[in-house]
């Protein structure tokens, strides 16, 4: 496990701790308390339900990931605008 040492976090008068940049990109945390009192926060990044299908379809996810890698390498081709389809009905 790759650990990073951070400065001590001090609770305010109400017992709250501000995570600041440690919480960037995180929508929620799951907290657990070990037998020795250690508190572990596991970060979560939630996704909209309408996008969940992609993560449940390994083949589609692999295709999207490959497309992102190709784009990062500059291996994409511009095929024109889809604006002409903007008002089409979707079945």
Protein Blocks (a to p, Z undefined) as FASTA:
>chain_A
ZZdddddddddfkopacekjmlgoiabdcddddfkopacddddddddfklmmmmmmmklm
mmmmmmmmmmmnopaccebjfklmmmpccZZ
